[in-house]
């Protein structure tokens, strides 16, 4: 269940981009479609199995 507590940086549409700075607060997020991040990252094989 999503909380409706911090809506200032939320996008107004699905897959949209919200405001990055609202009322003195910087909002940011990052994401990716890649499963493997680095060949030395030990969590990559585990995440690949669950993706």
Secondary structure, 3 states (H helix, E strand, C coil): CCCCCCCCCCCCCCCCCCCCEECCEECCCCCCCCCCCCCCCCCHHHHHHHC
